[in-house]
């Protein structure tokens, strides 16, 4: 038996949708960002607080030659005593 007109139209619609789905699948596969690696996920912050993709140059810290003394704790009076 021959297929009716509506069955033919439905089959055409299904074929078109199948092609579109295959194209979307291929596009997702080519633009996939998974598995790019840890290095591509790292972001750096410069001295002004802006995000950059490149690491800042290593800087040397100037050390002061002063002797650092620990602070002496303050003695507080007991509560209620003046």
JOTA-V77388 format. One record per backbone hydrogen bond with DSSP energy under -1.0 kcal/mol. CO is the residue of the C=O (numbers start at 0). NH is the residue of the N-H. If there is no record, write none. Layout:
co	nh
CO	NH
CO	NH
This chain:
co	nh
3	7
4	8
5	9
6	10
7	11
8	12
9	13
10	14
11	15
12	16
13	17
14	18
15	19
16	20
17	21
18	22
19	23
20	24
21	25
22	26
23	27
24	28
25	29
26	30
32	35
37	40
43	51
45	48
49	45
51	43
77	80
